[in-house]
């Protein structure tokens, strides 16, 4: 069921994005009275699953879920319709339109993808607002995994800034370190302010790290629920008890307890808990797994999260900033592929994209990820690679600047080269996904 939910969310999200993207080209073409012969969701080599004609356009659903397309008359595109291009140009064809109109048609898809992201963010901010944990609210410090430890951080450290720049949202710290290729992190350890120098070449390790949570926040261990057959529940521990120690050792934080109890597998221990105004010591038999079947209460009960509420008028600028910040961050992430050693190993295809969707259907997460993918699609499509919108835009700028149009034969060859590049990237990205499954 989890895999079904992920696949369903991925297909719905991509379908929305493809339809909106192609609709951008379609509307711009119609504005300039350019004929659109086909409008398809997914590709339809040899046959389509469903189609109908309305006016001069055939609308349909293909069977290869790798995108979609609009076929515009008189344009050299993925259809490679050479026969049409051999005929004299017609007034309704793409090639007969002025360069500035063709430029707008080619930018239509990218433009509506950005607009869609803005609309989604505005709607989300209006409906749900924002909740985040400010760095100043991480009052118990951080926890780190082995990679964060290698970077020089320790459990209990309090992060002040990244590369001497304040980061308000604690969840943005890992992303900021990676995207800004930070050289240092400023912290407070105990009563001392320290400057942690990030080792040379460490950013590439962070990019390839499987979990983004190499830095997390520390919180008290308050019991929220029990697993079936819980040893803790059998021992008398109750919901809302705060666990503060094992035997004679203090373990007031969840990460400390999890680490310490692993040393007491198959042993009986005394667990110290605070219940109301009382401190109790309860005997618990720790099983072989080193887990006593306790689920911690949500940290929102012990940490101070900030909430921002918006109306429509305040959400519009905030949503716009959010969309363009997302585009900027994605461009930085593309740059890292070329500036960091073996960063390309982090590239993934449809399995990677599908994995970021939650295992249960969550509309907030769905729309947030759809907005992000819309920005990603816009950025990738504007890259100056033949066969992408950006490739067509590049040649149109050449025509506008030098007042000379590339020949149809050159455009055909460029389209073929671009398609080979795109299929190569597609095979590489999805091949990476398959290789990761066997690692």
VEXLUMKOL-116199 format. One record per residue (C-alpha): residue in three letters; z, y, x. Coordinates in steps of 0.02 Angstrom, whole numbers, plus 50000, padded with zeros to 5 digits. Layout:
<rs>
ALAZYX...
</rs>
This chain:
<rs>
UNK500005000050000UNK500395011950145UNK498655009150220UNK497855011550048UNK498755028250025UNK498205034350197UNK496395028950170UNK496345036549994UNK497035053150056UNK495825053350203UNK494295049850093UNK494815062749962UNK495145075950095UNK493505072850187UNK492545072550022UNK493245089649975UNK492855096650147UNK491075089950153UNK490655095949977UNK491365113250012UNK490485114350181UNK488785109550111UNK489075120649960UNK489195135250081UNK487435131650146UNK486825128349969UNK487455144749896UNK486785155150042UNK485095146550028UNK485015149949840UNK485485168249866UNK483955170349977UNK482845159949860UNK482675145549982UNK482315128549907UNK483645115149929UNK482865097849907UNK484445087149922UNK486335089249909UNK487255073349961UNK489045068149988UNK488965054850126UNK487335049050203UNK486045038650111UNK484905029050232UNK483735017650133UNK484675019849970UNK486015029849878UNK487455024049769UNK487125037249638UNK485895051649614UNK485175063449485UNK483995078149488UNK484335095349417UNK482995108349441UNK482235107149615UNK483755098549693UNK484235080049699UNK486115077449699UNK486835060949756UNK488165050049835UNK487715040549993UNK488495024450056UNK488895029450237UNK490515039950231UNK490185050050388UNK489935067150310UNK488585074250198UNK487095085750201UNK485955097750111UNK484095096150147UNK483345113550149UNK481455115250136UNK480565120350295UNK482035117150411UNK482105105050557UNK483705095450524UNK484395077750531UNK483065071850407UNK481735074950544UNK480425078150409UNK478935081250525UNK477635079750386UNK478315094850293UNK478325105050453UNK476465101350481UNK476015110250319UNK475785129150307UNK477435138550279UNK477865142350098UNK478825157650036UNK480285146849976UNK480515138050144UNK481885141250271UNK480625144650410UNK479815158650308UNK481425168550291UNK481935182750409UNK483065177550553UNK484575186650482UNK484435177150318UNK484275160550408UNK485815165150511UNK486845168150354UNK486245151650280UNK486775142250437UNK488465150850443UNK488785147350259UNK489635130450286UNK490825136450422UNK491235152050322UNK491765142750165UNK492785130350269UNK493805144950337UNK493935152450162UNK494505135650093UNK495885134450224UNK496465152050181UNK496455148149994UNK497465132250021UNK498745141050131UNK498895155550008UNK499155143349862UNK500445133149960UNK501425148550013UNK501405155249835UNK501965138849758UNK503145131649889UNK503475145250017UNK503995139950192UNK505515131250261UNK505815129750447UNK507205127650573UNK507365143050683UNK507715140150867UNK509325150050845UNK509855137650711UNK509835122650829UNK511695125150860UNK512045107750927UNK510625108051054UNK509175096251075UNK508855077851105UNK507445071651216UNK506565055151245UNK506135048351417UNK504675060351436UNK505725075551393UNK507025069151517UNK505685067951653UNK505195085751613UNK506945091151662UNK507765093251491UNK509385084751440UNK510225080551274UNK511265095251218UNK510195108651303UNK509825124051197UNK508065130851215UNK507975149751226UNK506125152751260UNK504515144951323UNK503725153351475UNK504915168051439UNK504165170251264UNK505255168151110UNK504735154550987UNK505485157050814UNK505075139950737UNK505915125650829UNK504565113350772UNK503255123950862UNK504065121851034UNK503155105651085UNK501495112751025UNK501805129151116UNK502215120351280UNK500595110351270UNK499365123251202UNK499985137451312UNK500075125651463UNK501815132551495UNK502485132051672UNK504325133551626UNK505605132951486UNK507185143551477UNK508755134551418UNK510645135551408UNK511555120151473UNK513405120851443UNK513855138751488UNK512425141251611UNK510705148851583UNK509365138851673UNK507505139851705UNK506705122551694UNK505075121451792UNK503835109751709UNK503125097851842UNK501315100351894UNK500145089351792UNK501475086051661UNK500495093751517UNK499225079651525UNK500665067251505UNK501275076651353UNK499525076451275UNK499385057551295UNK501175054551236UNK501155044051077UNK502535053950991UNK502575073050976UNK504465072050960UNK504845072051145UNK505985086451097UNK507015085250937UNK508605093350871UNK510355086150881UNK511405084350724UNK513095076950671UNK513085059050607UNK513535060250422UNK513255044350323UNK511895046050192UNK511505028250139UNK511645009950190UNK510384996250225UNK510544979650129UNK511914969050206UNK512564983850306UNK513954979350428UNK514604997250414UNK514754996250225UNK515664979550237UNK516894987650357UNK517335001150230UNK516275015750291UNK515715026650144UNK514355039250105UNK514795056750170UNK515935049650307UNK515615058450472UNK515555046250617UNK516305054050773UNK516685039950894UNK516615021950952UNK518205014351023UNK518905027551140UNK517265036951164UNK516745052351065UNK515015051050987UNK514965065450862UNK513055066550861UNK511815054250791UNK510855051950955UNK512475048451050UNK513025035250925UNK511325026550926UNK511305025751116UNK513125020351136UNK513145006651004UNK511734997551094UNK513004993351230UNK514094983951104UNK512924970951029UNK513824955650960UNK515504964450982UNK516834971050864UNK517094989650885UNK518205003150812UNK517195016750728UNK518075033450706UNK517585042950548UNK518155058950465UNK518395056950277UNK518975072850194UNK520465078650298UNK520825061350368UNK520225052650527UNK520035033850506UNK519705019850631UNK518755005350553UNK518304988650632UNK516444984850628UNK515544969150688UNK513964974450779UNK512524961950757UNK511254956650888UNK510064970850842UNK511364983950889UNK511224992150718UNK512584993150586UNK511474997550438UNK511855015950417UNK510615029650372UNK511065047250426UNK511115061050298UNK509715073850307UNK510045086850443UNK509735100550314UNK511545098250262UNK512225102750434UNK510905114450506UNK510355131450441UNK508535131150390UNK507625147150346UNK506615149050188UNK505225161650155UNK504635165149980UNK502975173449938UNK502085180649789UNK500185180749780UNK500005197749865UNK501125193550013UNK500405175950027UNK498615182050054UNK498905190450224UNK500135176750276UNK498895162950229UNK497485171850320UNK498525173350479UNK499015155050463UNK497195149650452UNK496615159950601UNK498125154650703UNK497625136750665UNK495845140150724UNK496495148050884UNK497645133350918UNK496255120850888UNK495115130051010UNK496515129351139UNK496695110651110UNK494815108351142UNK494995118151304UNK496375106151360UNK495135091751351UNK494235099351499UNK495695107351594UNK496945092951593UNK496725076451685UNK496205062151570UNK496605072451416UNK495055064851337UNK496075048751316UNK496995057351173UNK495375059551074UNK495285048850917UNK494145045550770UNK494415041150588UNK495905029850621UNK496795043950714UNK496395056450577UNK496935044350441UNK498575040650531UNK499155058750516UNK499215057250326UNK500895051450255UNK501105033450198UNK501625039450024UNK500615051849923UNK501295069349956UNK500285083849887UNK501105096550002UNK500665086250156UNK498935082250086UNK498445100350060UNK499205105850225UNK498205092650319UNK496625096650218UNK496785114950268UNK496995109850451UNK495485098150443UNK494465112050361UNK494845123350509UNK494445109050628UNK492785105950541UNK492345124450551UNK492725125450737UNK491785109350780UNK490275114450677UNK490095131150763UNK489995123150936UNK488285126851015UNK487665108951006UNK485935105650931UNK486095096450763UNK487695106150725UNK487705122850634UNK488175131050799UNK486595124250881UNK485515132150746UNK486485148350762UNK486225148250951UNK484335146850931UNK484345160250796UNK485255172350911UNK483945168351043UNK482585172850917UNK483465188950865UNK483765194751044UNK482085189851122UNK481055191950963UNK480265175150995UNK480525159450893UNK480745142550981UNK479285131150941UNK479455117850807UNK479165104350938UNK480585111251045UNK481735111750892UNK481285093550852UNK481745087951027UNK483335098451025UNK483815090550859UNK483575073050931UNK484605077251086UNK485975084650977UNK486035069350864UNK486155057951016UNK487605068451081UNK488485068150913UNK488285049350889UNK488895046851068UNK490455057251033UNK490715048050868UNK490605031050953UNK491755036851094UNK493085044050977UNK493135028850864UNK493035017351014UNK494605025651080UNK495455021550914UNK494965003350929UNK495555002351109UNK497245009851061UNK497484995950933UNK497464983051074UNK498554992551197
</rs>
